Amino acid sequence: MTDPVRPSLDELGRVLAEPMRLRVLRELLGGTPLPAGALAARIGVAPSTVSSHLARLAAAGLIEIEKVGRTREARLADPSVADAIESLLRLSGEDPVSSLSAHDRRTALRRARRCYDHLAGDLGIAIADRAIAEEWIVDHDGSWTFAAEAGTVGSALGIPVTLTSSSRPLVRPCLDWTERRPHVAGQLGAAILAGMLHAGWLRRRRDDRALTITPRGRDHFAGLGLASP
C-alpha cells in the first residue's frame, strides 16, 4: 500500500485560508461522518456552498467522501488531519459568546467532547490524570508509554477496553484545546471513549461534537472519583 500523495505546503495554505473550510474541518473533528446538509445546518450556510468546500478539501486529501445510500458523507481523512486542526484550535481563542445557546454549547464542549475518536475536555483530562496516578501511563517528560494491561484499565473503569494490533501508537498525549493540558489519545484513548459510549455513560449530541454525560454516567464517574461537572 502506497502513501497518499500529500499537497504542497503552499496548496495547504490556500485550502485552509478559507474560514468556511476550517469550520467544516472543525465540525468533522468530532469523528462522525456528516453529509453536506448536516454540515450546512451546523455552520449556517446553503448545502451547495458546503459541497463546493468539501470538494476542495477532498482534492487536498484532508477529508474523504463516501456514498452511503443516496447521501454522500464526509469525514476527516485520518488522525493526522485531526491533530493538525486541534493544533490550530490551540493557537486560537474560543468563539465569542453572544447568546444563551452559544454559552451552553461552549460549556458542553469544555465538559466533554470528541476529539476525533477519543475523549477531550474536563472529563478527558480527569481520565488522563487517573491513568498517570494509577501508573497505567508513564509520563517521560511529555512522552507517554502504556505500562498496564488493557484489562486492568477496563476493570478499574468498569468498561471493556480492547486494543488491536495496529501501527497506531498505543497511547499518546493530545494537548487539550480548551484546557491546555493533555488528554489520552491513541488506541487507548479511542478504546476508552468507545467503551463509555457503549456503556451509555456518554451520548453524542446531534448539533456539535460535545458529549452529553448521562445520569448513569454521572453516577458512575462520581463513584470513580472523576470530575463530572
Short mmCIF file of the C-alpha atoms (twelve columns), coordinates in Angstrom:
data_MODEL
# 
_entry.id   MODEL 
# 
loop_
_atom_site.group_PDB 
_atom_site.id 
_atom_site.type_symbol 
_atom_site.label_atom_id 
_atom_site.label_alt_id 
_atom_site.label_comp_id 
_atom_site.label_asym_id 
_atom_site.label_seq_id 
_atom_site.Cartn_x 
_atom_site.Cartn_y 
_atom_site.Cartn_z 
_atom_site.pdbx_PDB_model_num 
ATOM 1   C CA . MET A 1   0.000   0.000  0.000  1 
ATOM 2   C CA . THR A 2   1.485   3.334  -1.082 1 
ATOM 3   C CA . ASP A 3   1.308   6.502  0.956  1 
ATOM 4   C CA . PRO A 4   -1.238  9.057  -0.268 1 
ATOM 5   C CA . VAL A 5   0.057   11.969 -2.299 1 
ATOM 6   C CA . ARG A 6   0.242   14.938 0.033  1 
ATOM 7   C CA . PRO A 7   -0.420  18.508 -1.130 1 
ATOM 8   C CA . SER A 8   2.390   21.022 -1.014 1 
ATOM 9   C CA . LEU A 9   2.564   23.458 1.884  1 
ATOM 10  C CA . ASP A 10  1.525   26.266 -0.454 1 
ATOM 11  C CA . GLU A 11  -1.542  24.312 -1.561 1 
ATOM 12  C CA . LEU A 12  -2.465  23.522 2.039  1 
ATOM 13  C CA . GLY A 13  -2.183  27.189 2.843  1 
ATOM 14  C CA . ARG A 14  -4.535  28.111 0.005  1 
ATOM 15  C CA . VAL A 15  -7.073  25.462 1.048  1 
ATOM 16  C CA . LEU A 16  -7.030  26.394 4.744  1 
ATOM 17  C CA . ALA A 17  -7.033  30.147 4.111  1 
ATOM 18  C CA . GLU A 18  -10.797 29.989 3.562  1 
ATOM 19  C CA . PRO A 19  -12.510 30.287 7.010  1 
ATOM 20  C CA . MET A 20  -15.522 28.260 5.860  1 
ATOM 21  C CA . ARG A 21  -13.330 25.267 5.075  1 
ATOM 22  C CA . LEU A 22  -11.756 25.498 8.515  1 
ATOM 23  C CA . ARG A 23  -15.246 25.489 10.026 1 
ATOM 24  C CA . VAL A 24  -16.102 22.356 8.057  1 
ATOM 25  C CA . LEU A 25  -12.960 20.610 9.320  1 
ATOM 26  C CA . ARG A 26  -13.753 21.713 12.846 1 
ATOM 27  C CA . GLU A 27  -17.220 20.156 12.674 1 
ATOM 28  C CA . LEU A 28  -15.737 16.924 11.320 1 
ATOM 29  C CA . LEU A 29  -13.284 16.848 14.235 1 
ATOM 30  C CA . GLY A 30  -15.964 15.010 16.191 1 
ATOM 31  C CA . GLY A 31  -15.124 11.883 14.192 1 
ATOM 32  C CA . THR A 32  -18.673 11.255 12.954 1 
ATOM 33  C CA . PRO A 33  -19.161 11.293 9.148  1 
ATOM 34  C CA . LEU A 34  -21.591 14.037 8.136  1 
ATOM 35  C CA . PRO A 35  -23.462 14.802 4.903  1 
ATOM 36  C CA . ALA A 36  -23.335 18.254 3.345  1 
ATOM 37  C CA . GLY A 37  -26.829 19.062 4.608  1 
ATOM 38  C CA . ALA A 38  -25.928 18.412 8.240  1 
ATOM 39  C CA . LEU A 39  -22.716 20.414 7.921  1 
ATOM 40  C CA . ALA A 40  -24.619 23.272 6.298  1 
ATOM 41  C CA . ALA A 41  -27.135 23.321 9.166  1 
ATOM 42  C CA . ARG A 42  -24.369 23.426 11.760 1 
ATOM 43  C CA . ILE A 43  -22.458 26.185 10.008 1 
ATOM 44  C CA . GLY A 44  -25.481 28.163 8.816  1 
ATOM 45  C CA . VAL A 45  -24.953 28.204 5.044  1 
ATOM 46  C CA . ALA A 46  -26.541 26.569 1.999  1 
ATOM 47  C CA . PRO A 47  -25.722 22.880 1.287  1 
ATOM 48  C CA . SER A 48  -24.417 23.847 -2.165 1 
ATOM 49  C CA . THR A 49  -21.872 26.150 -0.526 1 
ATOM 50  C CA . VAL A 50  -20.656 23.372 1.752  1 
ATOM 51  C CA . SER A 51  -20.468 20.919 -1.159 1 
ATOM 52  C CA . SER A 52  -18.019 23.126 -3.050 1 
ATOM 53  C CA . HIS A 53  -15.799 23.395 0.021  1 
ATOM 54  C CA . LEU A 54  -15.959 19.632 0.578  1 
ATOM 55  C CA . ALA A 55  -14.748 19.065 -2.977 1 
ATOM 56  C CA . ARG A 56  -11.743 21.307 -2.394 1 
ATOM 57  C CA . LEU A 57  -10.916 19.649 0.929  1 
ATOM 58  C CA . ALA A 58  -11.193 16.195 -0.629 1 
ATOM 59  C CA . ALA A 59  -8.907  17.194 -3.504 1 
ATOM 60  C CA . ALA A 60  -6.312  18.264 -0.923 1 
ATOM 61  C CA . GLY A 61  -6.564  14.895 0.826  1 
ATOM 62  C CA . LEU A 62  -7.868  16.379 4.071  1 
ATOM 63  C CA . ILE A 63  -11.215 14.597 4.003  1 
ATOM 64  C CA . GLU A 64  -12.751 11.514 2.439  1 
ATOM 65  C CA . ILE A 65  -16.246 11.421 0.959  1 
ATOM 66  C CA . GLU A 66  -18.186 8.157  0.869  1 
ATOM 67  C CA . LYS A 67  -21.545 7.437  -0.722 1 
ATOM 68  C CA . VAL A 68  -23.964 5.965  1.827  1 
ATOM 69  C CA . GLY A 69  -27.289 5.152  0.226  1 
ATOM 70  C CA . ARG A 70  -28.441 8.313  -1.509 1 
ATOM 71  C CA . THR A 71  -26.215 10.643 0.502  1 
ATOM 72  C CA . ARG A 72  -22.519 11.438 0.459  1 
ATOM 73  C CA . GLU A 73  -20.859 11.653 3.864  1 
ATOM 74  C CA . ALA A 74  -17.622 13.447 4.662  1 
ATOM 75  C CA . ARG A 75  -15.082 12.546 7.335  1 
ATOM 76  C CA . LEU A 76  -11.519 13.530 8.146  1 
ATOM 77  C CA . ALA A 77  -9.000  11.568 6.108  1 
ATOM 78  C CA . ASP A 78  -7.028  10.257 9.094  1 
ATOM 79  C CA . PRO A 79  -5.960  11.095 12.669 1 
ATOM 80  C CA . SER A 80  -3.109  13.300 11.462 1 
ATOM 81  C CA . VAL A 81  -5.639  15.753 9.997  1 
ATOM 82  C CA . ALA A 82  -7.466  15.823 13.334 1 
ATOM 83  C CA . ASP A 83  -4.153  16.530 15.110 1 
ATOM 84  C CA . ALA A 84  -3.449  19.423 12.756 1 
ATOM 85  C CA . ILE A 85  -6.878  21.004 13.250 1 
ATOM 86  C CA . GLU A 86  -6.675  20.594 17.018 1 
ATOM 87  C CA . SER A 87  -3.261  22.274 16.939 1 
ATOM 88  C CA . LEU A 88  -4.716  25.234 15.050 1 
ATOM 89  C CA . LEU A 89  -7.508  25.488 17.608 1 
ATOM 90  C CA . ARG A 90  -4.943  25.669 20.405 1 
ATOM 91  C CA . LEU A 91  -3.383  28.663 18.669 1 
ATOM 92  C CA . SER A 92  -6.728  30.445 18.516 1 
ATOM 93  C CA . GLY A 93  -9.113  31.867 21.070 1 
ATOM 94  C CA . GLU A 94  -12.573 30.478 21.697 1 
ATOM 95  C CA . ASP A 95  -15.525 31.732 19.683 1 
ATOM 96  C CA . PRO A 96  -17.262 34.777 21.202 1 
ATOM 97  C CA . VAL A 97  -20.443 34.025 23.145 1 
ATOM 98  C CA . SER A 98  -23.380 36.247 22.229 1 
ATOM 99  C CA . SER A 99  -26.369 34.112 23.222 1 
ATOM 100 C CA . LEU A 100 -27.506 31.642 25.852 1 
ATOM 101 C CA . SER A 101 -27.348 28.798 23.334 1 
ATOM 102 C CA . ALA A 102 -23.736 29.694 22.460 1 
ATOM 103 C CA . HIS A 103 -22.859 29.770 26.163 1 
ATOM 104 C CA . ASP A 104 -24.454 26.349 26.683 1 
ATOM 105 C CA . ARG A 105 -22.560 24.967 23.681 1 
ATOM 106 C CA . ARG A 106 -19.234 26.274 24.997 1 
ATOM 107 C CA . THR A 107 -19.932 24.794 28.439 1 
ATOM 108 C CA . ALA A 108 -20.799 21.415 26.924 1 
ATOM 109 C CA . LEU A 109 -17.646 21.397 24.780 1 
ATOM 110 C CA . ARG A 110 -15.498 22.208 27.797 1 
ATOM 111 C CA . ARG A 111 -17.110 19.445 29.853 1 
ATOM 112 C CA . ALA A 112 -16.746 16.535 27.437 1 
ATOM 113 C CA . ARG A 113 -16.323 16.269 23.676 1 
ATOM 114 C CA . ARG A 114 -14.973 14.024 20.954 1 
ATOM 115 C CA . CYS A 115 -11.502 14.857 19.689 1 
ATOM 116 C CA . TYR A 116 -11.674 12.709 16.552 1 
ATOM 117 C CA . ASP A 117 -12.093 9.288  18.228 1 
ATOM 118 C CA . HIS A 118 -11.045 9.973  21.826 1 
ATOM 119 C CA . LEU A 119 -12.351 11.899 24.824 1 
ATOM 120 C CA . ALA A 120 -11.408 15.532 25.430 1 
ATOM 121 C CA . GLY A 121 -12.500 18.299 27.773 1 
ATOM 122 C CA . ASP A 122 -12.625 18.288 31.564 1 
ATOM 123 C CA . LEU A 123 -13.657 14.640 31.703 1 
ATOM 124 C CA . GLY A 124 -10.906 13.573 29.296 1 
ATOM 125 C CA . ILE A 125 -8.291  15.341 31.410 1 
ATOM 126 C CA . ALA A 126 -9.664  13.692 34.559 1 
ATOM 127 C CA . ILE A 127 -9.235  10.281 32.893 1 
ATOM 128 C CA . ALA A 128 -5.645  11.181 31.941 1 
ATOM 129 C CA . ASP A 129 -4.865  12.293 35.493 1 
ATOM 130 C CA . ARG A 130 -6.226  8.999  36.842 1 
ATOM 131 C CA . ALA A 131 -4.248  6.988  34.286 1 
ATOM 132 C CA . ILE A 132 -0.984  8.640  35.323 1 
ATOM 133 C CA . ALA A 133 -1.759  8.437  39.046 1 
ATOM 134 C CA . GLU A 134 -2.523  4.706  38.734 1 
ATOM 135 C CA . GLU A 135 0.588   4.248  36.559 1 
ATOM 136 C CA . TRP A 136 -1.371  2.864  33.619 1 
ATOM 137 C CA . ILE A 137 0.512   5.540  31.712 1 
ATOM 138 C CA . VAL A 138 4.054   6.680  32.464 1 
ATOM 139 C CA . ASP A 139 4.945   10.238 31.508 1 
ATOM 140 C CA . HIS A 140 8.541   10.606 30.284 1 
ATOM 141 C CA . ASP A 141 8.838   14.395 30.035 1 
ATOM 142 C CA . GLY A 142 5.799   14.654 27.788 1 
ATOM 143 C CA . SER A 143 6.221   11.319 26.001 1 
ATOM 144 C CA . TRP A 144 3.759   8.672  27.219 1 
ATOM 145 C CA . THR A 145 4.096   4.900  27.374 1 
ATOM 146 C CA . PHE A 146 1.391   2.398  28.236 1 
ATOM 147 C CA . ALA A 147 2.534   0.464  31.306 1 
ATOM 148 C CA . ALA A 148 -0.537  -1.648 32.117 1 
ATOM 149 C CA . GLU A 149 -2.786  -4.274 30.578 1 
ATOM 150 C CA . ALA A 150 -5.944  -3.249 28.750 1 
ATOM 151 C CA . GLY A 151 -7.924  -5.497 31.093 1 
ATOM 152 C CA . THR A 152 -6.545  -3.674 34.127 1 
ATOM 153 C CA . VAL A 153 -7.709  -0.327 32.789 1 
ATOM 154 C CA . GLY A 154 -11.078 -1.768 31.786 1 
ATOM 155 C CA . SER A 155 -11.662 -3.346 35.191 1 
ATOM 156 C CA . ALA A 156 -10.772 -0.136 37.003 1 
ATOM 157 C CA . LEU A 157 -13.070 1.976  34.838 1 
ATOM 158 C CA . GLY A 158 -15.841 -0.623 34.576 1 
ATOM 159 C CA . ILE A 159 -15.840 -0.920 30.784 1 
ATOM 160 C CA . PRO A 160 -14.280 -3.280 28.242 1 
ATOM 161 C CA . VAL A 161 -11.054 -1.787 26.855 1 
ATOM 162 C CA . THR A 162 -9.857  -3.614 23.764 1 
ATOM 163 C CA . LEU A 163 -6.632  -2.767 21.945 1 
ATOM 164 C CA . THR A 164 -5.980  -4.139 18.470 1 
ATOM 165 C CA . SER A 165 -2.824  -4.791 16.503 1 
ATOM 166 C CA . SER A 166 -2.139  -1.546 14.672 1 
ATOM 167 C CA . SER A 167 0.646   0.769  13.594 1 
ATOM 168 C CA . ARG A 168 -1.108  3.498  15.545 1 
ATOM 169 C CA . PRO A 169 0.505   4.372  18.913 1 
ATOM 170 C CA . LEU A 170 -0.959  2.577  21.903 1 
ATOM 171 C CA . VAL A 171 -1.158  5.862  23.764 1 
ATOM 172 C CA . ARG A 172 -0.055  9.427  23.269 1 
ATOM 173 C CA . PRO A 173 -0.824  12.758 24.922 1 
ATOM 174 C CA . CYS A 174 -3.091  15.122 22.999 1 
ATOM 175 C CA . LEU A 175 -2.936  18.676 24.310 1 
ATOM 176 C CA . ASP A 176 -6.480  19.737 25.089 1 
ATOM 177 C CA . TRP A 177 -7.699  22.733 23.096 1 
ATOM 178 C CA . THR A 178 -9.757  24.309 25.894 1 
ATOM 179 C CA . GLU A 179 -7.693  23.395 28.942 1 
ATOM 180 C CA . ARG A 180 -4.155  23.287 27.506 1 
ATOM 181 C CA . ARG A 181 -3.473  20.041 29.372 1 
ATOM 182 C CA . PRO A 182 -3.129  16.571 27.830 1 
ATOM 183 C CA . HIS A 183 -5.890  14.022 27.455 1 
ATOM 184 C CA . VAL A 184 -5.473  10.405 26.320 1 
ATOM 185 C CA . ALA A 185 -5.252  9.734  22.588 1 
ATOM 186 C CA . GLY A 186 -4.040  6.776  20.539 1 
ATOM 187 C CA . GLN A 187 -5.544  3.299  20.680 1 
ATOM 188 C CA . LEU A 188 -6.149  3.527  24.420 1 
ATOM 189 C CA . GLY A 189 -7.997  6.832  24.167 1 
ATOM 190 C CA . ALA A 190 -10.198 5.518  21.362 1 
ATOM 191 C CA . ALA A 191 -10.968 2.312  23.271 1 
ATOM 192 C CA . ILE A 192 -11.915 4.199  26.450 1 
ATOM 193 C CA . LEU A 193 -14.305 6.506  24.614 1 
ATOM 194 C CA . ALA A 194 -15.861 3.616  22.698 1 
ATOM 195 C CA . GLY A 195 -16.413 1.740  25.954 1 
ATOM 196 C CA . MET A 196 -18.050 4.742  27.642 1 
ATOM 197 C CA . LEU A 197 -20.377 5.321  24.703 1 
ATOM 198 C CA . HIS A 198 -21.300 1.631  24.627 1 
ATOM 199 C CA . ALA A 199 -21.989 1.645  28.380 1 
ATOM 200 C CA . GLY A 200 -24.342 4.587  27.948 1 
ATOM 201 C CA . TRP A 201 -22.323 6.939  30.166 1 
ATOM 202 C CA . LEU A 202 -21.879 9.393  27.335 1 
ATOM 203 C CA . ARG A 203 -24.167 10.277 24.452 1 
ATOM 204 C CA . ARG A 204 -23.381 12.063 21.205 1 
ATOM 205 C CA . ARG A 205 -25.136 15.351 20.570 1 
ATOM 206 C CA . ARG A 206 -26.751 15.981 17.238 1 
ATOM 207 C CA . ASP A 207 -25.550 19.505 16.515 1 
ATOM 208 C CA . ASP A 208 -21.908 19.555 17.663 1 
ATOM 209 C CA . ARG A 209 -19.076 17.334 18.905 1 
ATOM 210 C CA . ALA A 210 -19.847 17.812 22.581 1 
ATOM 211 C CA . LEU A 211 -20.822 14.698 24.534 1 
ATOM 212 C CA . THR A 212 -23.691 14.600 26.999 1 
ATOM 213 C CA . ILE A 213 -22.917 12.931 30.321 1 
ATOM 214 C CA . THR A 214 -25.965 10.783 31.049 1 
ATOM 215 C CA . PRO A 215 -27.401 10.314 34.556 1 
ATOM 216 C CA . ARG A 216 -25.933 6.805  34.546 1 
ATOM 217 C CA . GLY A 217 -22.568 8.206  33.530 1 
ATOM 218 C CA . ARG A 218 -22.703 10.953 36.145 1 
ATOM 219 C CA . ASP A 219 -23.302 8.390  38.886 1 
ATOM 220 C CA . HIS A 220 -20.541 6.127  37.612 1 
ATOM 221 C CA . PHE A 221 -17.986 8.911  37.238 1 
ATOM 222 C CA . ALA A 222 -18.810 10.153 40.738 1 
ATOM 223 C CA . GLY A 223 -18.203 6.634  42.054 1 
ATOM 224 C CA . LEU A 224 -14.820 6.602  40.334 1 
ATOM 225 C CA . GLY A 225 -13.954 9.988  41.819 1 
ATOM 226 C CA . LEU A 226 -13.700 11.549 38.369 1 
ATOM 227 C CA . ALA A 227 -14.656 15.130 37.640 1 
ATOM 228 C CA . SER A 228 -18.162 15.233 36.198 1 
ATOM 229 C CA . PRO A 229 -19.378 18.827 36.197 1 
# 
